[in-house]
Amino acid sequence: MPKPKILVVDDSPEIRLSAVFILEDQGFSVLEAQNHHYAQTALSKNSIDLILLDMNFSLDTTSGEEGLRFLTWLSQSDFVIPVIAMTGWANVDLAVNAMRLGVCDFIEKPWNNQRLIHIIHQQLKMTGLQVQNQKLKQQLEPIVEFAYFEVNCLIRPSLASSTKSKTN
């Protein structure tokens, strides 16, 4: 089974390096991007299983607007990838806006390594269950349609004969 591939998007080389060490030690394959432009390129060239996204890409930026713009782009694209947002400048408004744009979890920097790994495993498991659920729905769809057709074929003659007997 291939290693889950995580894209770490952060303007800080130190943060990216730290994330790479932690995640590779846990058996993940890790790609890095220093901003949303590089992240978009990485997404177009690789099959990514999860994104760890810094909400601020520029020096002295703390609003989270850059991360929100990337999330808006991601939500309008064909990519369906769980995103864990991270920032050293968390606030409730930013968290709520990020969640509305599809972020599945939020972690503050500096992070606790065990908590980060737990969140990543949890989100990858959730995504796997969602994919499995979708496949099962697709498998059941023709069976349900056939069963509906069969029930209609059985009920219609019965209804027709009961209607005739009531009119006689």
Steps between C-alpha positions, in 0.01 A plus 500: 500500500645840405587749770242776547630817337476823699554846357643744757432862397691754711721798423744406778772254392549407867133407544501298177820320602359424844180363346697289253707340779194424712282373216764292322588342834134392519514340155346777291630628170533878519503774238574863585369829364601844622179671384168442327653527150739213568219309672279530191785369285562209739130413496489500121801265475445263796232295666477662843319331790502790748608864516657659807440869426650807665241777489760779455762479223658844521729645763312712756160377381264374769150539354477155341366655178766328289398160631131584451568597137676166443209315666254687278699395193516140628125488569430618143735243347446130436727402789339326796780494755481538878671816623638563847556872552781623722596841627676673783231769493179306557173673567141383495401694186789353302421148620130535413574643154756227432254230607234648271747463214557132576778484758452182699711600801711784637831485688697783658874545452711396668316171493517199725646220285271229640193716448604580141557132418169405666308761297665387176423132564144590598440702183656239271284233662189718460581561134552128445161427654334765282656350186393151608147625571479661156615177331240299692228747398603462137488121532157509665342744256430247219378244755254748650378604153447135405317428827275804445421376148424149630271631774312714246458197273357299790273773640342630179324174402380463859365856504333453162322183611385653830363803313306271260353299787381818676324627186321167446 
